[in-house]
């Protein structure tokens, strides 16, 4: 299914993979608002649509947005409430980059009316499709699983201290997934030594994980935030055209496959 805001591949197994920050487009009519650097959309979750394309072969569903998080953040609540109170946060329609720099020319940041327009035109269709797909999977299988994939530069002092572990699994402190699934996924991460990892630390899961993960209602959700270095160079190339590193992907992909297979196996347990 191709929509102006997203692409949805519908699978036949009870798993949906979402990569809400993989989009890179900015509408032409909005581009004059942004600084020259912001037009490079550096805080994209680069190449995740390509990295997770293998989920099609697993029989899972995959939803990929078209537009950049700099237009609107699909992993923020529609009310724009901060996801991590007490820490620096970016908004529903971000006004700063992950380095804390403004992304709009003076006086060109979106006002309340523009935020509402973007929410209706770009945010709502993605979430309508995501919710409908989870509902379809739950109706067909009796339960549904949501894996929300993200990536980030591992050192961003404006957002967090120090350096992030390679892999950051979030279950909203166990609220979005049953204890058995959280434990099983932790076991997969603990069984390997190629990547550092943590569960429910700085990144516990954003709006998508917290909102849709309702184990008591038959939907379990997890978020995986990974450092860029897991699959590509940590520094963006001067060309502005990031790409996956085949050797790094060859190490990472079997672990991603193991996590998703574990979700499918554990999610089917009564």
N, C-alpha and C positions, 0 to 999 in steps of 0.2 A: 504494500500500500504506500503510495507516494502522495504526500500532502505538501502544500507550500511551506509548512513549518517543520516537517519531519518526514522521515521514512520509517515505516514499520514493516518488518518481516515477521509474519505470523508462523510460529512453529507448532508442533503437535505434542510437545511435552510441557509439563506444568511450570516452566521457567521462563521468565522475561528478564533480559539484560538491558539495562538503560545506561546510556553514556551522555548525560544531559549537558556536559560542557565540551563536547567534541565539535560543536558547530563553529564555523569561522566567518560566516557572512555578516555583513552590516548593510542594511538597506541604503540605496544610493541617496535617498532624501535625508537620511540621518547622518551620513558621513561628514558633512561640513561641521557638525557639532564637535567632532572629536579632534584631539591633538594628533599631530603627525605620528607620534610614537604609538598612540592608542589604536590607530588604524592597523597596526601590526598584530593586534589582539594577542599579545604575548602570553596572557594567562589562560590560554586555551588548554584543554586536556588533549594534547596533540596526538593525532593518529589513533585514538582509541577505537574509532569505528573500524579501522583496519586491523588493529590488534585483536579485537573481539569478534571479528568476522567469522571465526571458526565455530561460534556458537550455532550458526546455521546448520553445520554438519552434525551438531549434537541434537538437532531437532528442537532447539529452543527459539524463542522469539527475541527480536532485537529491535530497539527503537533508538533512532539517531536524529538529533535535531539539525537543522540547517544553520541557525543563526547563533552568533557569538553570545557568550555570557555578558559581554560589554553592552549588548542591547537590552537583555533581560536575563536574570539568573533563574533558570528552571528549577534549581535546587534550593530556592528560598520560598518562605511562605508568602501567600498573596497579601497578607497584612504588613509585610516587610518587618516583622518582629526579628530581632537579632537571634542568630542561631546559637551563638556562644556569648552570653551576657558577661560583661566584664573584660572581654578581649576585643581587639580590633576586628571588625566585621565588614564585609562588603554587602551592599544593599541589594534589594530586588532589582533595581536598575542601578548598577554600581556607578559611583562617581569617582572612585579611586582604584588604582591598580593594586596588585598584591605587594608592591613596594611602597604603597601609601601615596603615590603620585596621582594628581588629578588627571582624568582622562578626557575632560571636556575643556573646550576653550572658555574663557571667562564669560559668564552669563548665559552659557549654552547648555547647562545641565538640564535634564528633563524636569519640568514642574509636575505637580500632582496630576494634572489633566493628561500630560504625556505619559506618565507612569501608568495611569489607568488605561490609556489607549494601548500601550504595549502589552499590558497584562491581558487584555481581552483578545488582542490579535495574535500574540505569540505564545504567551504562557499558558493560557486556557486550552488551546487546541492540543498542546502536548500532553497536558495532564488529563484531558478528556480521553485521549487515545490510550494513555498509560492505564488509567482506571478501567477503561472498557476492556483492555486486553487482559488485565488481571481478573476481571469479572468473568471473561470468557474461559480462561484457564481454570478458574475455580469451579465453574459450572460443569466443565468437561471432566475434570479430574478429582474434584472434591477438595482440592487445595491448590494454592498457587505460591510460587517463589519468585522473589524479586532480587536481582543482583544489580546494584548501582555502582558502575565503574567510574573511577576518577584517576587523575594523575596531577602531579604538582611539582614545582621546583622544591628540592628538599631543604633549602635554606632561604627563609623569608622572614627577616627579623621583625617586620611590621606586623606579621601574623602570629609568629611563634618564636620561642627561644631555641637556640641550638639547631640541630639537624634532625629531621624526621627519620624514623626507621624506614627501610625500603617499602614495607607493606604495612598498612594501617587498616585493620579490619574494624568496622563499627557496627554495633547492633543496638545503638541508643541505650547503652548500659543494660542490655538484655531485655529491653522492652519491645524491640521490633522482631525478635526471633526467639524461639523456644530455647531453653537451656541446653537441650540435647544437640540442637543444630549449632549453637555457639561453641559448644565443647568439641563437636566433630570437626568444625572448620579450624578451630585452634589446634586440634591434633594434626591436621594436614600441614599447617604452617610449622608446627613444632617438629615435624618429621624430616624437615629439610634444613640445610645449613647454608644454602647459597644466598639467602636474603634475610636480613634482619626484619623483625616483625613485632607487632604489638596489637592488642585488642582493646577497644574502647578507651583510648587515650585522648590525644588532642583532637582527633577526628573521630567522633562517635557515630556519625551519620547525619546528613543534612535533612532538609524537609522531606525529600522523597522517602528516605528510609523511615523516618519518624512518623510520617503521615500514613503511609501505606502498610507498614509492618504492623499487623494486628494478628498475632498468633491465635488468639481465642476465636477469631473469625475466619481462620483458615488461610491467612496470608502471612508469610514470613519474609522479612526483608533484611538485607545486609548491604553495607557499603564497603568497597575496597578503594582506599586512597593509596596510590603508589607513587613513589618518587620517579621523576622523569628518568633517572639513571638506570632504572630497571629495564627499559626498553629502547632508550635513545640517549643521545648526548645530553648531559646535564645543562650545558649552555646552548642557547639557541644559536643557530648558524647566522652569520652575517647576511646571508642571502634571504633570511626570513622564511626559509622553506624547510621546516623540521621533517625528519624522516626516521622511521624505525631502523634500528641496528639489527641486522639478521642474526648475529651471534648472540646478542642479548635476548632477543625474542626467542631464540631456540632454547635458552635456559629458562625463560620465564613461562612460556606458553604451557609446558606440561604441568606446572604448578597451578596455573589458572584452570586448566582442564580438570585437574584433581579437585579443586575447590568446587567447581560447578557440578562435577559428577557426585561429589559428596552431598551437595545441596539436594540434588535429585534423589539420591538414595535415602538421605535422612528425612527429607520432606515427605516421603511416601510412608514413613513409619506412623503408626497410629498414635 
